[in-house]
Amino acid sequence: MTVTDHAISLDVSPSTGHIGAEISGVDLRGPLESAVVEEIRQALHTHKVIFFRDQQIGHAEQIAFTRLFGKVTPAHPHEENPPEGFPEILPIDNRRYETNLGRKRTSYDHSWHTDITALVNPPAASVLRAEILPPYGGDTAWTNLVAAYEGLPKELRDFVDTIDIKHQFAPRAVEGSQRARKVAEANLVTYHPAVRVHPVTGERALFVSPGFTRGPREIRGFSPDQSGKILELLWQEATRTEYTVRFRWAPGSVAFWDNRATAHLAIADAGHLGHDRVLYRTTVEGDVPKGVDGRESESISGQLFLGS
C-alpha cells in the first residue's frame, strides 16, 4: 500500500504471513506529516513490528520519532548509565555485558521476551536503532502473540483467558555488579493476565514472556510444578516458527514494535565472534494490561513506569 502526503510516498511491504513489514519512502529525521505518522501507526498495529532501512538518525532524532507515538520513558528501570544528555536511550552494547554479566554476549537477554513485563505497565512500544554490527550474525526475531492466541484450540483459549502469571526479573547479573545491585534495590514483580486485550485494536494476545516468567514459575492458584508445565506449553505455542519474522540488521536499520502484541529474541550466534554489536532502544509509556473480563494487572512490587 502507498500513501502520498506532500510528496512523501510511504511503501509498506509485508515480511511474512503473520508478522513484520519493511517501510520505505520516509526519512525518520522528520518532521513527519500527521498523515504519515498515522500510516506508520496503522502499519504497526497491522504488522506488529515494522522495519526501516538506511536511516541517518542519532539519539535526539530517535527520541523525537518515538515521541510521535506517545510519552517516552526513561531508558530502563534498572539503567544507571544512559548516554550523557539522553536519559531515554538504552544502549544494547556487548562491551557493557561482560562486566555486568561476566561473559561475552551480544545482548543482555537471549531468551524470548516482551520488554520489561515485570512492570505493572510495560512499555507500549519499542524503537531499536542499529549503529555497530558484526559482519554476520546478531539478528533479532519477533513473534506475533495475537496469532499465537488465535491459533490455540478454543478450549485452551478459554482456559488461558482466566489465568494470571507472575512476571519478575530473574537474577542474571554478576553478584556485586551494578546491575545486580539495581535489580535487588528495585525488584519488580507483577501478576499479568495470560491474555491481554489490545487497547487500540481490541485483539487478544497471548501475554507470556519467557524472559520474565521463567523462575520461580508461578500461575495464580497453581503449584510451581503445574505452573511450569502450563508455561512451557504456552511458550512453545507463542514462539512457533510460523508466527515469527527474523530481521538482519545493518547500520541505520530501525525496528519499531508493538510491545502489547509481540515478543522478541536476540539470536545468540555472534557473541563468540569478537565483533562489537551496538544498538539503541527507546520505549513508549504503556498502559496497565487488561484481561478479557476487564481485570487489570496487579503490581506486587514496583511503581508505574512513566514517560514525558
Phi, psi and omega per residue, in radians:
M1 nan 2.683 -3.080
T2 -2.387 2.380 3.036
V3 -2.156 2.421 3.130
T4 -2.022 2.231 -3.123
D5 -2.494 1.821 3.138
H6 0.921 0.915 3.052
A7 1.276 0.139 3.058
I8 -1.687 2.129 3.131
S9 -1.915 2.111 -3.077
L10 -1.894 2.077 -3.127
D11 -1.933 2.234 -3.117
V12 -2.020 2.026 -3.098
S13 -2.036 1.913 3.140
P14 -0.993 2.526 -3.089
S15 -1.645 -0.658 -3.117
T16 -2.522 3.135 -3.114
G17 -1.262 -0.389 -3.066
H18 -2.055 -0.393 -2.972
I19 -2.775 2.542 2.974
G20 1.645 2.497 3.027
A21 -2.733 2.524 3.020
E22 -1.707 2.366 -3.133
I23 -1.992 2.282 3.088
S24 -2.230 2.922 3.124
G25 1.541 0.328 3.136
V26 -2.481 2.434 3.093
D27 -1.852 1.990 -3.037
L28 -1.295 -0.043 3.028
R29 -1.187 -0.331 3.074
G30 1.218 -3.023 -0.039
P31 -1.253 2.623 -3.123
L32 -1.842 2.392 3.073
E33 -1.137 2.635 -3.086
S34 -1.049 -0.616 3.134
A35 -1.167 -0.591 3.107
V36 -1.232 -0.742 3.085
V37 -1.028 -0.752 -3.134
E38 -1.151 -0.662 3.101
E39 -1.139 -0.686 3.073
I40 -1.104 -0.748 3.119
R41 -1.055 -0.776 3.136
Q42 -1.138 -0.684 3.102
A43 -1.110 -0.671 3.108
L44 -1.094 -0.793 -3.126
H45 -1.177 -0.576 -3.130
T46 -1.333 -0.803 -2.976
H47 -1.796 -0.148 3.028
K48 1.312 -0.684 3.002
V49 -2.423 2.367 -3.140
I50 -2.216 2.619 -3.017
F51 -2.179 2.469 3.063
F52 -2.168 2.479 3.134
R53 -1.956 2.714 2.942
D54 0.969 0.788 3.115
Q55 -1.677 2.189 -3.117
Q56 -1.700 1.270 -3.104
I57 -2.180 2.697 3.061
G58 -1.992 -2.853 -3.086
H59 -1.036 -0.829 -3.058
A60 -1.094 -0.760 -3.134
E61 -1.184 -0.630 3.098
Q62 -1.121 -0.769 3.118
I63 -1.104 -0.753 -3.140
A64 -1.101 -0.729 3.097
F65 -1.098 -0.800 -3.139
T66 -1.040 -0.691 -3.086
R67 -1.161 -0.323 3.054
L68 -1.100 -0.309 -3.024
F69 -2.015 0.140 3.089
G70 2.561 -3.097 3.111
K71 -1.225 2.397 -3.115
V72 -1.634 2.217 -3.098
T73 -1.422 2.909 2.871
P74 -1.006 2.902 -3.025
A75 -0.964 -0.785 -3.036
H76 -3.012 2.568 3.104
P77 -1.046 -0.449 -3.078
H78 -1.935 0.243 -3.074
E79 -1.658 2.239 -3.139
E80 -1.979 -0.202 -3.031
N81 -2.288 1.050 3.011
P82 -1.221 2.879 3.091
P83 -0.973 2.475 -3.089
E84 -0.992 2.226 3.124
G85 1.513 -0.043 -3.102
F86 -2.341 1.277 -3.092
P87 -1.157 -0.199 3.133
E88 -1.479 -0.171 -3.013
I89 -1.670 2.192 3.025
L90 -1.803 1.985 3.062
P91 -1.302 2.232 2.964
I92 -1.743 1.588 -2.870
D93 -2.309 1.987 -3.086
N94 -1.041 -0.438 -3.098
R95 -1.203 -0.326 3.132
R96 -1.559 -0.459 -2.945
Y97 -1.309 -0.514 -3.134
E98 -1.119 -0.595 3.109
T99 -1.247 -0.814 -3.056
N100 -1.384 -0.560 -3.039
L101 -1.912 -0.237 3.086
G102 1.372 0.259 3.115
R103 -2.744 2.747 -3.132
K104 -1.333 2.336 3.065
R105 -2.849 2.791 -3.077
T106 -1.697 -0.106 3.075
S107 -2.631 2.718 -3.108
Y108 -1.122 -0.692 -3.041
D109 -2.216 2.053 3.101
H110 -1.831 0.638 3.013
S111 -2.118 2.772 3.035
W112 -1.072 2.344 3.111
H113 -2.818 2.776 2.915
T114 -1.846 2.435 -2.931
D115 -1.050 2.161 2.938
I116 0.891 0.842 -3.140
T117 -1.302 -0.066 2.983
A118 -1.189 -0.310 3.047
L119 -1.292 2.674 3.054
V120 -1.291 -0.406 3.048
N121 -2.248 1.365 3.138
P122 -1.002 2.708 3.128
P123 -0.928 2.476 3.112
A124 -1.261 -0.595 -3.091
A125 -2.703 2.789 3.135
S126 -2.337 2.555 3.083
V127 -2.156 2.212 -3.091
L128 -2.197 2.207 -3.081
R129 -2.056 2.325 -3.109
A130 -1.639 2.378 3.099
E131 -2.121 -0.932 -3.138
I132 -2.122 2.286 -3.043
L133 -2.414 2.636 2.985
P134 -1.160 2.771 -3.133
P135 -1.140 -0.366 3.045
Y136 -2.751 2.770 -3.086
G137 1.459 3.054 3.115
G138 1.383 0.395 3.093
D139 -1.195 2.921 3.013
T140 -2.191 2.485 3.085
A141 -2.044 2.627 3.060
W142 -2.228 2.659 3.058
T143 -2.225 2.567 -3.097
N144 -1.575 1.859 -3.084
L145 -1.353 -0.308 3.010
V146 -1.236 -0.830 3.105
A147 -1.077 -0.653 3.129
A148 -1.096 -0.744 3.104
Y149 -1.127 -0.815 -3.093
E150 -1.147 -0.408 3.135
G151 -1.431 -0.129 3.126
L152 -1.312 2.616 2.985
P153 -1.034 2.609 -3.074
K154 -0.970 -0.722 -3.106
E155 -1.090 -0.646 3.118
L156 -1.291 -0.655 3.049
R157 -1.031 -0.786 -3.131
D158 -1.054 -0.656 3.131
F159 -1.206 -0.887 -3.060
V160 -1.211 -0.368 3.032
D161 -0.992 -0.436 -2.961
T162 -1.744 -0.166 -2.963
I163 -1.807 2.739 3.101
D164 -2.113 2.391 -3.068
I165 -2.032 2.400 3.098
K166 -1.442 2.237 3.089
H167 -1.980 2.332 3.092
Q168 -2.770 2.878 3.066
F169 -1.300 2.281 3.006
A170 -1.624 2.372 -3.094
P171 -1.179 2.034 3.102
R172 -2.199 -0.112 -3.095
A173 -1.452 2.777 3.089
V174 -1.127 2.326 -3.140
E175 -0.997 2.271 -3.128
G176 1.541 -0.125 3.140
S177 -1.318 2.866 3.108
Q178 -0.985 -0.740 -3.115
R179 -1.116 -0.774 -3.125
A180 -1.093 -0.722 3.126
R181 -1.115 -0.727 -3.107
K182 -1.130 -0.740 3.129
V183 -1.109 -0.743 -3.123
A184 -1.145 -0.659 -3.104
E185 -1.267 -0.563 -3.058
A186 -2.210 0.992 -3.121
N187 -1.113 2.226 -3.102
L188 -1.918 2.201 3.130
V189 -2.441 2.269 -3.131
T190 -2.521 2.469 2.916
Y191 -1.635 2.128 3.087
H192 -1.982 2.555 2.949
P193 -0.991 2.457 3.119
A194 -1.180 -0.328 3.063
V195 -2.244 2.144 3.118
R196 -1.961 2.568 3.119
V197 -1.657 2.178 -3.122
H198 -1.140 2.234 -3.041
P199 -1.223 -0.272 3.140
V200 -1.788 -0.902 -3.038
T201 -1.528 -0.352 -3.060
G202 1.361 0.023 3.137
E203 -1.239 2.657 3.064
R204 -1.726 2.302 -3.128
A205 -2.120 2.471 3.072
L206 -1.314 1.811 -2.947
F207 -1.628 1.256 3.075
V208 -2.103 2.455 -3.039
S209 -2.417 1.614 -3.065
P210 -0.895 -0.625 -3.131
G211 -1.099 -0.403 -3.111
F212 -2.033 0.002 -3.113
T213 -2.219 0.348 -3.034
R214 -1.578 -0.200 3.103
G215 3.078 2.390 -0.179
P216 -1.204 2.352 -3.050
R217 -1.290 2.207 -3.075
E218 -2.602 2.141 2.913
I219 -1.952 2.293 -3.067
R220 -0.981 2.186 3.110
G221 1.602 -0.020 -3.134
F222 -2.135 2.676 3.109
S223 -1.252 2.825 3.085
P224 -0.969 -0.697 -3.137
D225 -1.160 -0.789 3.096
Q226 -1.106 -0.763 3.128
S227 -1.028 -0.772 -3.124
G228 -1.049 -0.754 -3.121
K229 -1.188 -0.682 3.108
I230 -1.155 -0.765 -3.128
L231 -1.126 -0.696 3.100
E232 -1.020 -0.742 3.113
L233 -1.086 -0.815 -3.096
L234 -1.174 -0.696 3.088
W235 -1.066 -0.736 3.140
Q236 -1.069 -0.754 3.121
E237 -1.172 -0.684 -3.068
A238 -1.188 -0.436 -3.038
T239 -2.001 0.418 3.060
R240 -1.052 2.446 -2.999
T241 -0.961 -0.647 -3.055
E242 -1.185 -0.253 3.124
Y243 -1.658 0.053 -2.957
T244 -1.936 2.837 2.972
V245 -2.373 2.521 3.116
R246 -2.050 2.282 -3.047
F247 -2.027 2.232 3.065
R248 -1.646 2.080 -3.100
W249 -1.318 2.696 2.934
A250 -2.519 2.731 3.095
P251 -0.938 2.300 -3.104
G252 1.584 -0.035 3.061
S253 -1.322 2.519 3.101
V254 -2.318 2.296 3.019
A255 -1.989 2.435 -3.107
F256 -2.314 2.005 -3.051
W257 -2.228 2.680 3.103
D258 -1.502 1.893 -3.084
N259 -1.238 -0.211 -3.120
R260 -1.548 -0.095 -3.057
A261 -2.387 0.110 -3.069
T262 -2.437 2.820 2.806
A263 -2.234 2.815 -3.116
H264 -2.463 2.897 -3.031
L265 -2.485 2.107 2.958
A266 -1.440 1.990 -2.999
I267 -1.298 2.197 -2.983
A268 -1.554 1.161 -3.114
D269 -2.142 0.177 -3.041
A270 -2.267 -0.104 -3.072
G271 -1.073 -0.506 -3.089
H272 -1.501 -0.074 -3.021
L273 -1.442 -0.319 3.107
G274 1.485 0.186 3.118
H275 -1.751 2.614 3.091
D276 -1.404 2.634 3.081
R277 -2.436 1.984 -3.058
V278 -2.292 2.095 3.059
L279 -2.289 2.879 -3.105
Y280 -2.293 2.303 -3.059
R281 -2.028 2.471 2.921
T282 -2.174 2.728 -3.122
T283 -2.365 2.600 3.124
V284 -1.691 2.340 3.114
E285 -0.923 2.363 -3.098
G286 -1.863 2.965 3.075
D287 -1.655 2.943 3.033
V288 -1.384 2.119 -3.099
P289 -1.021 2.601 3.060
K290 -2.176 2.464 3.072
G291 -1.439 -3.136 -3.055
V292 -1.170 -0.387 3.106
D293 -1.689 0.137 3.113
G294 1.573 -0.090 3.131
R295 -1.190 2.532 -3.090
E296 -1.769 2.765 3.033
S297 -1.047 2.642 -3.095
E298 -2.104 2.076 3.102
S299 -1.379 2.241 3.036
I300 -1.674 -0.627 3.132
S301 -2.632 2.261 3.130
G302 2.013 2.823 -3.088
Q303 -1.950 2.984 2.994
L304 -1.025 2.483 -3.140
F305 -1.819 1.793 -2.945
L306 -1.879 2.646 3.125
G307 -1.975 -2.955 3.132
S308 -2.532 nan nan
